Amino acid sequence: MPGSWSSAKQMVTTFYASVEKTPDEGDIVQMLKQAAKMQGLSSNGKEFEQAFRELRSQLLDKVPEGTTLTDSEKTVWEEWLPEMKASELSFPRWLAYYQYLQKKQGADYIQLQTLGRSTERILGLLADPRRDHPPVQRKGLVLGDVQSGKTRTYMALMNKAVDCGYKLIVVLTSSDESLRGQTQKRINSDFIGFDFARKVTGIGEYLGKEAVTVTPLTNDDDFIKAQSSAFKTHPRPTWDRAPLVAVMKKNGQVLDKFNKWLDNPEFPKDLPVLVIDDESDYASVNSAKAEDSPTRVNSLICKLCRISKRTSYVAVTATPFANVFIDDELEDDLFPKDFIHILPTPAAYIGAKKLFGDLDTPATDSSCIHELEWGRKRDLDKWLPLTHKKEYKFTTNKLDPQIEYAVDCFLIACALRANSERKRQSMLLHLSRFTAVQQQIADMVNDYLDNMTNVLQYHLQNEADERIIALRRAYKSEYAGYASTHGITWNILCRRMQSLAGSGRLLVRLVNSDAKDWNLARSVPSKLTPNECTIYVGGNQISRGMTLDGLVCSVFYRNVTSADTLLQMGRWFGYRPGYDALQRIWLLRRSIDDFRYACSIVEDIKDTANKMSEYGMTPQQLGISIQGNPSRGVRITSANKMRNATKTNGPLETFDLANQIIESVRLDVDPERNETNNKALDILITDCISNEHITASRPEQGTTKIFQNVPSKTIIDFLSAYRAGYNDTYFGPTLMRYKNREPLESNTTMMAQFARTRQSNIPGTTWTIAFINGEGAIVSGNVPFTWKEVVRTSDFYDDDHMYWKISGDKLRLAGSTDYRKVADILHPKNVYPGNKSEREYYLTKYFGDDPVLMLYRVHVKTRHPDSQAEKHIPSEGHGLLGAKIIIPTVDYIDRGKRRTSVTYYSNTVATRLTYESLERQEEENDEQ
């Protein structure tokens, strides 16, 4: 009996997946003819032509490529996979996994080709598993998107690694046993091929005799005390035995026992070992303050990576924020020094950028995103304060109306989805991190769901029932357009909801460490049914790695502190084939802004890696500088994971310096620097005198000279050249620090950056300049107006860096007398009334929108005239140049729109590269 064209086409796609080659049209014709012959089908006729057209469209579509950074320098490690493949190496486990994904999971050709190419690229970067080749240890990172298929990627990698000869696979998962168990089940189906009861499952249905069998070291529990005792006599992995796989929590006790079990004479120290660190930014990164005292889990993972000289460590994450801040110069830590591979984002993937956008570009179509109404006067905050304690008790046994509305939407979405009676569907309520509070919420949700199922079964025709009215309101607001497009009327929807309510498929599941008794008491089965419609109530346990099948509605009401944690909590990211239009997400405005910020971090890391990959640069040249959150929301990651980060100001920083008075308080006496400052001053004065648009005051002799309407360019040119003394916060060169090495001076100052950014934001803006007269000698030089030195006392001279610290410990160049003096000249008729802050009055009333640059010639006096430092005091009339800037309260940005200062956090690579660049500049300057 002839076979089918579907089977023939599948034979062709399977073949090209196994060889991982993109065919041309001629190849497709020849392979299809062979497949048709094997199926007993004719190679002539319309059926053959139709099958060819479909295969051509499928096989010739462009397969997305990932991005790879790798160390191109020749080391002990060399490329090994091409040579191994050329020696007739087959991939029976990979081919079986391909068939399983294609036939059981519905993966299409493009998905499978992308998976095949990505994993071949990663595989080829691992240590050479061949015994007769030199052993080498490798460390790398695989970056994907949240819930985009990273697990599938490392399952494919594991299968290919065993095909190539790897003998021990270790998968590190969450610190939670339920999530470890979820990963174990996935590995049973996608890698091992049988379950806890030794029943064939998943890939096992497709594994042929030529495929290597894998033995699990863990199964329904971790490598705990009882198991490790039993395994004392268990054979260790060797070159001659079948490969072993262990799935373990990131737990100090578990890892310690496993390492001790492996540390045995029976275990070859050059055996090929693959360590997969899932969610590698969680628990794995050293967060201890002292470099020589790493956290226990980090220390044990590093020890595991050293257990064999042929170990490959692959970190897998969607949020590598902590990973990129690992010190790349610490050989024994987990920085991915050998390779970084960024997985392509599939076209069908719904991620943070699609839902929320980033800092630069909000999402254009975010109809599924709804803001929760929240605040002091809102019911939600009264029902459950955003910040609450674990002992919190609700004052009502009813849900907040916004939560009820979301549950109503879930019931409607479950009934609207095509073939919903055969599909798993779910809703997420993530409202608290405390298990006791989650249980109270679950009680209320369970009561509400019982009430609604009763209404749907027995009171659906009562249109006056307030619950039916609420359902219809949710339907009209959210889903009426979808229903109309799909030919579903309100009456049809009601019948579907009635059927759903009576089916027993609607369940509430509590997910936390104390949930077992609650679920048992409500007869919630331990295993999901194939078509269950589940409302999950939980917190942190859901946020890392837990998959919620058919997630369609989510309510997220949490106060989260770090961007990586926030992204992982977005369980709604992923794929929604055929029901993406039904998805609804409710969250706070601040959370939406935080998701946009978190998305920007990920995109910046990817963009940087992509650019560096084009230039063939290595992971240890991946200098990352991550912008701090401009809205003061979530930080990048926890502070202890950023202990190696260097905090810097961005090149175009937007300073929120309204109502500030900025002074240079460390004045340099270096002759070369003072010559540069004097030249900058001469140019500034010439520009002020010669520019007809600048207004000059006409004071009496001995008072302060003022110029108004000074263009920003004039100020920028001056501040770009002017330098105060070493380590002066605002006017001194920005210091570049790297570890314990001597700080180096960069070629800019904070106030020069401020002036440039101000001009960038408000083109055409102007400044006021005041040359402050003091009680000292007349300033020498080409100054076409009277200008006298101010006299300041200093008890501190830094001989190493050649600067005076002005006015002792107070660090003040001048007091309030000077800005009153300027204000009186600008507005001689106004008098300070004395009924408010003098400083606030002058800054608000007199200085308008224009900052004021106040310049001083400072003659330094010391209380110790016989000291060696006195010789560094310039003669009278040649005082040191000091500067002060007044920034009025009414600044160039509206108060409601004013941004805080933009801070960047650089990893050790970026900091070192910048430092070394400054070092080279200094060396070049010294040679000139």
C-alpha positions in Angstrom: 0.0 0.0 0.0 1.5 3.4 -1.0 2.6 5.8 1.7 1.7 9.4 2.0 3.2 12.6 0.6 3.3 13.9 4.1 5.6 11.1 5.1 7.8 11.7 2.0 8.2 15.4 2.8 9.1 14.5 6.4 11.8 12.2 5.2 13.3 15.0 3.1 13.2 17.6 6.0 14.6 15.0 8.4 17.5 14.3 6.1 18.5 17.9 5.7 18.2 18.4 9.4 20.6 15.5 10.0 23.3 17.0 7.6 22.5 20.6 8.7 22.9 21.8 5.1 20.7 24.2 3.1 19.9 22.5 -0.2 19.3 24.1 -3.6 16.2 23.3 -5.7 18.0 20.4 -7.6 18.9 18.8 -4.2 15.2 19.0 -3.1 14.0 17.4 -6.4 16.4 14.5 -6.1 15.7 13.8 -2.4 11.9 14.0 -2.9 12.2 11.5 -5.8 14.0 9.1 -3.5 11.5 9.6 -0.7 8.6 9.2 -3.1 10.1 5.9 -4.4 10.5 4.6 -0.8 6.9 5.5 -0.1 5.7 3.9 -3.4 4.6 7.2 -4.8 4.9 8.5 -8.4 7.5 11.2 -9.2 5.2 12.6 -11.9 2.0 14.4 -11.5 0.5 17.3 -9.5 1.0 15.7 -6.1 4.8 15.6 -6.7 4.8 19.2 -7.9 2.8 20.4 -4.9 5.1 18.6 -2.5 8.1 20.1 -4.2 6.7 23.6 -3.9 5.9 23.2 -0.2 9.4 21.8 0.5 11.1 24.6 -1.6 9.2 27.2 0.5 10.1 25.5 3.7 13.7 24.5 3.1 14.9 27.6 1.3 13.5 30.1 3.8 16.3 32.0 5.6 17.3 30.4 8.9 18.0 32.9 11.6 21.7 33.1 12.7 22.9 33.7 16.2 25.9 35.8 17.2 29.1 34.3 18.6 32.0 35.9 20.4 35.0 33.5 20.8 38.7 33.7 21.5 40.3 33.6 18.1 43.8 33.4 19.4 45.4 29.9 19.2 45.5 28.3 22.6 45.7 24.7 23.7 42.1 24.4 22.5 41.6 24.0 18.7 38.6 23.4 16.5 37.7 19.8 16.6 34.1 19.3 15.4 34.7 19.6 11.6 37.4 17.0 11.7 35.2 14.7 13.8 32.3 15.1 11.4 34.5 14.4 8.4 35.4 11.0 10.0 31.8 9.7 9.4 30.5 10.7 12.8 26.8 10.2 13.0 24.4 12.0 15.4 21.8 9.3 16.3 20.6 11.0 19.5 20.3 14.4 17.7 18.4 12.8 14.9 16.0 11.1 17.4 15.5 14.4 19.2 14.8 16.1 15.9 12.1 13.5 15.0 10.6 13.8 18.5 10.4 17.6 18.2 9.0 17.4 14.7 6.4 14.7 15.2 5.4 15.1 18.8 6.1 18.8 19.5 5.0 20.3 16.2 8.3 22.1 15.5 8.7 23.3 12.0 11.7 23.1 9.7 12.9 26.6 10.3 12.8 26.1 14.1 14.6 22.8 13.8 17.3 24.2 11.5 17.8 27.2 13.8 18.2 24.8 16.7 20.5 22.5 14.8 22.8 25.4 13.7 22.9 27.1 17.1 23.7 23.9 18.9 26.4 22.9 16.4 28.0 26.2 16.8 28.0 25.9 20.6 29.1 22.2 20.5 32.1 23.1 18.3 33.2 25.6 21.0 33.3 23.0 23.8 36.4 21.0 24.8 37.5 18.3 22.4 36.0 15.1 23.9 38.5 12.8 22.1 40.8 10.9 24.5 43.8 11.1 22.3 43.7 15.0 22.1 45.0 17.4 24.7 42.4 18.1 27.5 41.3 21.7 28.0 38.7 23.4 30.1 36.2 25.8 28.5 33.8 28.3 29.9 31.0 29.9 27.8 27.6 31.6 28.0 24.5 31.1 25.9 22.1 34.0 26.0 18.5 33.6 24.9 15.2 35.3 25.7 12.9 34.5 28.6 10.8 31.4 27.8 12.0 31.4 24.2 13.3 27.8 24.0 16.6 27.9 25.9 15.8 24.6 27.6 15.3 23.0 24.2 18.6 24.4 23.1 20.6 22.8 25.9 18.7 19.5 25.5 19.8 19.4 21.9 23.3 20.3 22.9 23.4 17.5 25.5 22.2 15.0 22.9 24.9 16.1 20.4 27.6 16.1 23.1 26.8 12.5 24.0 26.9 11.6 20.3 30.4 13.1 20.2 31.6 11.2 23.3 30.9 13.3 26.4 30.7 11.0 29.4 29.2 13.1 32.2 26.4 15.7 31.9 25.6 17.8 34.9 22.6 20.2 34.8 22.4 22.8 37.6 18.9 24.2 38.1 17.1 26.3 40.7 17.6 26.0 44.4 13.9 24.8 44.6 13.2 21.1 44.4 9.9 21.5 42.5 11.7 23.4 39.7 14.5 20.8 39.8 11.9 18.1 39.4 10.4 20.0 36.4 13.8 20.1 34.7 14.3 16.4 35.5 11.1 15.4 33.8 12.0 17.4 30.8 15.4 15.7 30.7 13.7 12.3 31.0 11.6 13.0 27.9 14.1 15.1 25.8 17.4 13.4 26.7 17.2 10.1 28.7 14.2 8.6 26.9 12.4 7.0 29.9 10.7 8.2 33.0 11.0 7.4 36.7 9.2 4.0 36.2 11.6 3.1 33.3 8.7 3.7 30.9 9.8 4.8 27.4 8.9 8.5 26.8 9.7 11.4 24.5 12.9 10.9 22.6 13.0 7.2 23.7 10.4 6.4 21.0 12.9 7.4 18.3 16.3 6.2 19.7 17.7 3.5 17.5 20.2 0.8 18.5 23.1 2.9 17.4 22.3 5.6 19.9 24.2 5.7 23.2 22.1 4.9 26.3 22.4 7.5 29.1 22.1 6.5 32.7 20.5 9.0 35.2 22.2 9.7 38.5 19.1 11.6 39.7 15.4 11.0 39.1 12.5 11.8 41.4 14.8 13.4 43.9 18.1 15.2 44.1 21.6 13.9 44.9 20.7 13.9 48.5 22.2 12.2 51.5 20.4 8.9 51.1 21.3 8.7 47.4 24.9 9.8 47.9 25.3 7.0 50.4 23.8 4.5 48.1 26.1 5.8 45.3 29.3 5.3 47.3 29.6 2.0 45.5 28.0 3.1 42.2 30.5 3.1 39.3 31.9 6.5 38.5 31.8 7.7 34.9 34.7 6.4 32.9 35.8 6.3 29.3 34.4 2.8 28.9 31.1 3.2 30.5 27.8 4.6 29.3 27.4 8.4 29.9 25.8 9.6 33.1 23.5 12.6 33.7 22.7 14.4 37.0 20.2 17.1 37.5 20.9 19.0 40.7 19.8 22.0 42.6 22.2 24.9 43.3 22.5 23.9 46.9 25.7 23.8 48.9 25.1 20.5 50.6 24.0 18.7 47.4 26.9 20.1 45.3 29.5 19.2 48.0 28.3 15.6 48.2 28.4 15.3 44.4 31.9 16.7 44.2 33.1 14.4 46.9 31.5 11.4 45.1 33.3 12.3 41.9 36.6 12.9 43.6 37.6 9.3 43.4 40.5 7.4 41.9 38.1 5.6 39.6 37.1 8.9 38.0 39.5 9.8 35.1 40.7 13.4 35.5 40.6 14.0 31.7 37.1 12.7 31.1 34.8 14.9 28.9 32.3 16.6 31.2 29.6 19.1 30.2 28.2 21.3 33.0 25.0 23.1 32.0 24.2 26.0 34.4 20.6 26.8 33.8 19.6 30.4 34.9 23.3 30.9 35.5 22.8 34.4 36.9 20.9 33.0 39.8 22.8 31.6 42.8 25.9 30.8 40.7 27.6 34.2 40.6 29.9 35.0 43.5 28.1 37.7 45.6 30.6 37.7 48.5 32.5 40.9 49.1 36.0 39.4 49.5 37.5 37.8 46.4 39.2 35.1 48.4 35.9 34.1 50.2 33.4 33.3 47.4 29.9 32.2 48.2 29.6 28.4 48.9 27.5 27.6 45.8 29.8 29.6 43.6 32.9 28.0 45.1 31.4 24.4 44.6 30.4 25.1 41.0 34.0 26.3 40.3 35.3 23.2 42.0 33.0 21.0 39.8 34.4 22.8 36.7 37.9 21.7 37.8 37.0 18.1 38.5 38.2 17.2 35.1 40.8 18.8 32.8 38.3 18.3 30.0 35.3 20.1 31.5 33.1 22.5 29.5 31.0 24.9 31.5 28.0 26.4 29.7 26.1 29.2 31.4 22.5 29.6 30.1 20.4 32.6 30.9 18.1 35.3 29.5 19.3 37.9 32.0 23.1 37.9 32.0 23.4 41.1 34.0 25.2 39.4 36.9 27.3 37.3 34.5 28.8 40.2 32.7 29.9 41.8 36.0 32.1 38.7 36.9 35.7 39.7 37.1 37.1 38.4 33.8 40.7 38.3 35.2 39.8 35.7 38.0 40.8 32.4 36.3 38.8 30.2 38.8 35.5 32.2 38.5 32.7 31.7 36.0 33.3 34.5 33.5 32.6 33.1 30.0 36.1 33.8 28.8 36.1 31.3 25.9 32.8 32.0 24.1 29.4 33.8 24.2 26.6 32.7 21.9 23.5 34.8 21.5 20.5 32.8 20.3 18.4 34.4 17.6 15.0 35.7 18.7 12.3 33.7 16.8 9.8 35.7 14.8 6.9 34.2 16.7 8.4 35.0 20.1 6.4 37.5 22.2 9.0 39.2 24.5 9.5 42.3 26.5 10.4 44.4 23.5 7.2 43.5 21.7 5.0 44.0 24.8 6.6 46.9 26.5 9.3 48.4 24.2 12.5 49.9 25.6 13.6 53.2 27.0 14.0 54.7 23.5 10.9 53.2 21.8 7.7 52.3 23.6 5.8 49.3 22.2 3.5 50.5 19.3 0.9 47.8 19.8 0.4 46.9 23.5 -3.3 46.4 23.6 -3.0 43.4 25.8 -1.2 45.5 28.5 -3.5 47.1 31.1 -2.4 49.4 34.0 -3.7 48.5 37.4 -5.3 51.5 39.2 -3.3 51.9 42.3 -2.5 54.5 45.0 -3.5 55.8 48.4 -7.1 56.3 47.4 -7.5 53.2 45.3 -9.2 50.0 46.5 -6.3 47.8 45.4 -3.8 49.4 47.7 -6.4 49.2 50.5 -7.1 45.5 49.7 -3.4 44.6 49.6 -0.7 47.3 50.1 2.1 46.9 47.6 4.6 46.8 50.5 3.3 44.5 53.2 4.7 42.0 55.8 4.4 38.3 55.8 1.9 38.5 58.7 -0.5 40.6 56.6 -4.2 39.7 57.1 -6.9 40.7 54.6 -9.8 42.6 56.1 -12.2 41.1 53.6 -12.8 37.6 52.1 -13.5 39.1 48.7 -11.1 39.8 45.8 -10.4 43.3 44.7 -12.7 44.2 41.8 -9.7 44.5 39.4 -8.7 40.9 40.2 -12.3 39.7 39.8 -12.3 41.4 36.4 -9.1 39.6 35.4 -10.6 36.3 36.4 -13.7 37.0 34.4 -11.5 37.7 31.4 -9.7 34.4 31.9 -13.1 32.5 31.9 -14.1 34.3 28.6 -10.7 33.6 27.0 -10.8 29.9 27.9 -14.2 29.7 26.1 -13.1 31.7 23.1 -9.9 29.9 22.2 -10.2 27.5 19.3 -10.3 23.8 20.3 -10.1 25.0 23.9 -11.7 21.8 25.2 -8.5 19.9 24.3 -6.0 22.6 25.5 -4.3 23.5 28.7 -4.9 27.1 29.6 -3.7 29.1 32.6 -3.8 32.3 34.5 -1.2 33.8 36.8 -1.9 35.8 40.0 1.5 37.0 41.3 0.6 39.5 44.0 2.8 38.7 47.0 6.1 37.1 47.9 4.8 35.7 51.2 3.4 32.2 51.2 0.8 33.0 54.0 -0.5 35.9 52.0 -0.6 33.8 48.8 -2.7 31.2 50.6 -5.3 33.9 51.6 -5.4 35.1 48.0 -5.8 31.5 46.8 -8.7 31.0 49.2 -10.5 34.1 47.8 -9.8 33.1 44.2 -11.2 29.6 44.9 -14.3 31.0 46.5 -14.8 33.4 43.6 -14.3 30.7 41.0 -16.8 28.4 42.8 -19.3 31.2 42.8 -18.7 31.9 39.1 -19.0 28.3 38.1 -22.3 28.1 40.0 -23.5 31.2 38.1 -22.5 29.9 34.8 -24.2 26.6 35.3 -27.4 27.7 36.9 -28.0 31.5 36.5 -26.6 32.2 33.0 -30.0 33.3 31.7 -30.5 35.9 34.5 -29.2 39.0 32.8 -29.9 41.1 35.9 -27.4 39.1 37.9 -24.6 41.4 38.8 -22.0 38.6 38.1 -23.4 38.1 34.6 -23.4 41.9 34.1 -19.7 42.0 35.1 -18.9 39.1 32.7 -20.6 40.9 29.8 -18.8 44.1 30.7 -15.5 42.3 30.5 -16.5 40.6 27.2 -17.4 43.9 25.6 -14.3 45.7 26.8 -11.8 43.0 26.0 -13.0 40.4 23.5 -16.0 41.5 21.6 -13.9 42.3 18.5 -12.1 39.0 18.6 -15.4 37.1 19.0 -17.0 39.0 16.1 -14.1 38.2 13.8 -14.4 34.5 14.7 -18.1 34.4 14.4 -18.8 33.8 18.1 -21.9 35.6 19.5 -22.6 36.3 23.1 -25.0 33.4 23.2 -22.5 30.9 21.7 -19.9 32.2 24.3 -22.3 31.6 27.1 -22.9 28.0 26.1 -19.2 27.4 25.9 -18.6 29.0 29.4 -21.5 26.9 30.8 -19.9 23.8 29.4 -16.5 24.8 30.8 -18.0 25.5 34.3 -19.5 22.0 34.4 -16.5 20.2 33.1 -14.4 20.2 36.2 -11.5 21.6 34.3 -11.3 24.9 36.2 -8.9 24.7 39.1 -6.9 26.9 41.4 -3.4 25.8 42.2 -1.3 27.3 45.0 2.4 27.3 44.1 4.9 27.8 46.9 6.9 25.8 49.4 3.9 25.4 51.7 1.2 24.6 49.1 1.0 20.8 49.4 -1.6 20.7 52.2 -3.7 23.5 50.6 -3.9 21.7 47.3 -4.6 18.3 48.9 -7.4 19.8 51.0 -9.1 21.0 47.8 -8.5 17.8 45.9 -6.2 19.4 43.4 -4.4 16.5 41.6 -0.7 16.4 41.7 -0.5 16.1 37.9 -2.0 18.5 35.4 -4.8 17.0 33.2 -4.3 17.5 29.4 -7.0 20.1 29.2 -6.9 21.8 32.6 -7.7 25.4 33.0 -5.6 26.5 35.9 -5.4 29.7 37.9 -2.0 29.7 39.5 -1.5 31.7 42.7 2.1 32.1 43.7 5.2 34.3 43.9 9.0 33.7 43.7 8.7 30.0 43.0 6.9 30.7 39.8 9.3 33.3 38.7 12.3 31.2 37.7 11.9 28.5 35.2 8.4 27.4 35.8 6.4 26.9 32.6 2.7 27.7 32.6 1.0 26.0 29.6 -1.4 28.2 27.7 -0.9 31.2 29.9 -3.5 33.8 28.7 -4.2 36.1 31.6 -1.7 37.5 34.2 -1.9 39.9 37.1 1.4 41.1 38.3 1.4 43.3 41.5 4.8 43.2 43.0 7.5 45.7 44.3 10.6 44.3 42.6 14.1 45.7 43.1 16.2 44.3 40.3 15.7 44.2 36.5 16.9 40.6 36.1 14.4 39.3 38.7 11.7 41.3 37.1 12.3 39.9 33.6 12.3 36.3 34.9 8.9 37.0 36.6 7.4 37.7 33.1 6.0 34.2 32.7 3.8 35.7 29.9 6.7 35.9 27.6 7.0 33.1 25.0 4.8 31.7 22.3 1.0 32.0 22.0 0.2 30.2 18.7 -3.3 31.0 17.7 -4.3 32.7 20.8 -2.0 35.7 21.2 -4.9 38.1 20.6 -6.6 36.7 23.8 -3.6 37.5 26.1 -4.1 40.1 28.8 -1.7 41.4 31.4 -2.4 43.7 34.3 0.4 45.5 36.1 1.4 48.8 37.6 2.6 51.7 35.5 5.9 51.6 37.4 6.3 47.9 36.4 5.7 48.8 32.8 8.5 51.4 32.9 10.8 48.9 34.7 10.2 46.3 32.0 11.1 48.8 29.4 14.3 49.6 31.3 15.1 45.8 31.7 14.5 45.3 28.0 16.9 48.1 27.2 19.7 46.4 29.2 19.2 43.1 27.3 19.1 44.9 23.9 22.2 46.9 24.7 24.2 43.8 25.7 23.1 42.1 22.5 23.9 45.1 20.3 27.3 45.4 21.8 28.0 41.8 21.3 26.8 41.9 17.7 29.1 44.8 16.9 32.0 43.2 18.5 31.4 39.9 16.8 31.6 41.8 13.4 35.2 42.8 14.4 36.1 39.3 15.5 36.6 40.4 19.1 36.6 38.0 22.1 34.5 37.7 25.3 37.4 39.2 27.2 37.1 42.3 25.0 33.3 42.5 25.7 33.3 45.8 27.5 29.7 46.4 28.8 28.5 49.7 30.3 24.9 49.4 31.5 22.9 52.5 32.1 21.4 52.9 35.5 17.6 53.2 35.7 16.7 56.9 34.9 13.4 56.6 36.7 14.9 55.3 39.9 12.9 52.1 39.6 14.5 48.7 39.5 18.3 48.5 39.6 20.3 46.3 37.2 20.8 43.4 39.5 21.4 42.9 43.3 24.2 45.1 44.6 26.3 42.2 45.8 26.4 40.8 42.2 27.7 44.2 41.0 30.6 44.5 43.4 33.0 44.4 40.5 31.2 47.1 38.5 32.7 50.5 38.1 30.2 53.4 38.5 30.7 56.2 36.0 28.9 59.1 34.4 27.8 58.7 30.8 29.4 60.8 28.0 26.1 62.7 27.6 24.9 62.8 31.1 21.7 64.7 31.9 22.4 66.2 35.3 19.6 67.2 37.7 21.5 70.0 39.3 18.7 72.5 39.7 19.2 74.8 42.7 22.8 73.7 43.0 26.0 75.8 43.4 29.0 74.0 42.0 32.6 75.0 43.0 36.1 74.1 42.2 37.7 73.5 45.5 41.0 71.9 44.5 43.2 74.3 42.5 46.1 73.0 40.4 49.5 74.7 40.5 51.1 72.6 37.7 52.6 75.2 35.3 51.5 73.4 32.1 47.9 73.1 33.4 47.8 76.7 34.5 49.1 77.8 31.1 46.2 75.8 29.5 43.7 77.4 31.9 45.0 80.9 31.1 44.8 80.3 27.4 41.2 79.1 27.8 40.4 82.2 29.9 41.9 84.6 27.3 39.8 83.0 24.5 36.7 83.3 26.8 37.3 87.0 27.5 38.0 87.7 23.8 34.8 86.0 22.7 32.8 88.0 25.3 34.2 91.3 24.3 34.0 90.7 20.5 30.5 89.2 20.3 28.0 91.9 19.7 25.1 89.7 20.9 26.7 89.5 24.4 25.6 92.1 26.8 28.3 93.5 29.2 27.6 95.3 32.4 29.1 98.7 33.0 30.0 98.6 36.7 32.0 101.1 38.7 35.7 100.3 39.1 36.3 97.5 41.6 32.9 95.8 41.3 32.1 92.6 39.4 32.1 92.5 35.6 29.2 90.5 34.1 28.5 89.3 30.6 25.0 88.1 29.6 23.6 86.1 26.7 26.8 84.1 26.3 26.3 81.3 23.8 26.7 77.7 25.0 29.5 77.1 22.6 31.7 79.7 24.3 31.0 78.1 27.7 31.6 74.5 26.3 34.9 75.5 24.8 36.1 77.0 28.0 34.9 74.2 30.3 36.4 71.6 27.9 39.8 73.2 28.4 39.6 74.4 32.0 40.9 71.9 34.7 40.8 72.3 38.5 43.0 70.2 40.7 43.3 66.4 40.9 40.2 64.7 42.2 38.1 67.9 42.1 34.5 66.4 41.8 33.1 68.8 39.2 35.9 70.7 37.5 38.8 68.3 37.8 39.5 65.6 35.2 37.3 62.6 35.8 39.4 59.9 37.4 39.4 56.4 35.9 40.0 53.7 38.5 40.8 50.1 37.9 41.3 47.7 40.9 44.4 48.7 42.9 46.2 50.5 40.1 46.9 54.2 40.2 43.9 56.3 39.1 44.3 57.9 35.7 42.8 61.2 34.5 40.4 61.2 31.6 40.0 64.0 29.1 36.8 65.4 30.4 35.1 66.9 33.5 31.7 66.6 34.9 30.8 70.2 34.3 32.0 70.1 30.7 29.6 67.1 30.2 26.8 69.1 31.8 27.4 72.1 29.5 27.4 69.8 26.4 24.3 68.0 27.4 22.4 71.2 28.2 23.2 72.5 24.8 22.1 69.2 23.2 18.8 69.3 25.0 18.1 73.1 24.5 19.9 74.4 21.4 20.5 78.1 21.5 20.5 78.3 25.3 22.7 81.1 26.9 24.7 81.6 30.0 25.8 84.5 32.2 29.5 85.0 33.2 30.6 87.0 36.2 34.3 87.9 36.9 34.2 88.1 40.7 36.3 90.9 42.2 38.0 90.3 45.6 40.1 92.3 48.0 43.5 91.3 46.6 45.8 92.5 43.9 44.7 93.4 40.4 44.9 90.5 38.1 47.8 90.6 35.6 47.5 89.8 32.0 45.3 90.9 29.1 42.1 91.7 31.0 40.3 94.8 29.6 38.4 95.5 32.8 39.2 95.7 36.5 39.5 92.3 38.1 41.0 91.7 41.6 42.1 88.5 43.2 40.2 86.9 46.0 42.3 85.7 49.0 41.7 82.2 50.3 43.3 80.3 53.1 44.5 76.7 52.8 46.2 74.4 55.2 46.5 71.5 52.7 48.8 71.1 49.8 49.0 67.8 47.9 52.6 67.6 46.7 52.1 64.4 44.7 49.3 65.9 42.6 50.2 69.5 42.9 47.0 71.2 44.2 45.8 73.4 47.0 42.6 72.5 48.8 40.7 75.7 49.3 39.2 76.9 52.6 40.2 73.9 54.7 37.7 71.2 55.6 34.7 73.2 54.5 35.9 73.0 50.9 34.3 76.3 49.8 35.6 78.6 47.1 33.2 81.4 48.1 30.1 82.1 50.2 26.7 83.6 49.5 28.1 87.1 49.3 29.2 86.5 45.7 25.9 85.4 44.3 24.2 88.2 46.1 26.7 90.5 44.5 25.9 89.2 41.0 22.1 89.3 41.7 22.4 93.0 42.8 24.1 93.9 39.5 21.5 92.0 37.4 18.5 93.3 39.4 19.5 96.4 41.4 16.0 97.4 42.4 15.1 94.0 44.1 15.6 93.7 47.8 15.7 90.4 49.7 12.6 90.4 52.0 14.1 88.1 54.6 11.0 85.9 55.0 12.3 82.8 53.2 15.6 81.0 52.5 18.1 83.5 51.1 19.7 81.0 48.8 16.3 79.8 47.4 15.1 83.4 47.0 18.1 84.5 45.0 18.3 81.4 42.9 14.6 81.5 42.1 14.1 85.2 41.7 17.2 86.5 40.0 18.9 83.9 37.9 16.0 82.9 35.6 16.7 80.0 33.2 20.4 80.9 32.6 23.2 79.2 34.6 25.9 81.6 35.8 29.6 80.9 35.5 31.5 82.8 38.2 35.3 83.0 37.7 37.9 83.9 40.4 41.6 84.6 40.5 42.6 83.0 43.8 45.6 84.1 45.8 46.3 81.3 48.3 47.5 82.0 51.8 48.7 79.4 54.3 48.7 79.5 58.1 52.2 78.0 57.9 54.3 80.5 56.0 57.5 78.7 56.6 56.4 75.4 55.2 57.7 73.9 51.9 54.2 74.3 50.4 54.5 78.1 50.4 56.8 78.0 47.4 53.9 76.6 45.4 51.9 79.8 45.9 51.8 82.0 42.7 52.9 85.6 43.0 50.3 88.3 43.5 48.3 89.1 40.4 48.8 85.7 39.0 46.3 83.8 41.2 45.0 80.4 40.4 41.8 80.2 38.3 38.8 79.0 40.2 35.2 78.5 38.9 31.7 78.4 40.4 28.5 77.6 38.6 25.0 78.6 39.8 22.2 76.5 38.4 18.8 78.1 39.1 15.8 76.3 40.5 13.9 76.9 37.2 16.2 74.7 35.1 15.9 73.9 31.4 13.8 70.8 32.0 10.3 71.0 33.5 10.1 69.7 37.0 7.7 67.0 35.9 10.0 65.9 33.1 13.4 66.4 34.8 15.6 63.3 34.6 18.0 62.3 37.3 21.6 61.9 36.5 22.4 59.1 34.2 24.9 56.7 35.7 26.6 53.8 33.9 28.0 50.6 35.5 30.9 49.1 33.6 32.2 45.6 33.9 35.8 44.8 34.5 36.5 44.4 30.8 35.1 47.9 29.9 36.9 49.5 32.9 40.2 47.8 32.1 40.1 48.7 28.4 39.3 52.4 29.2 42.0 52.5 31.8 44.6 50.9 29.4 43.6 53.4 26.7 44.3 56.3 29.1 47.6 54.6 30.0 48.6 54.6 26.3 47.6 58.2 25.9 49.8 59.1 28.9 52.7 57.2 27.5 52.3 58.9 24.1 52.2 62.3 25.7 55.3 61.5 27.7 57.2 60.5 24.6 56.3 63.8 22.8 
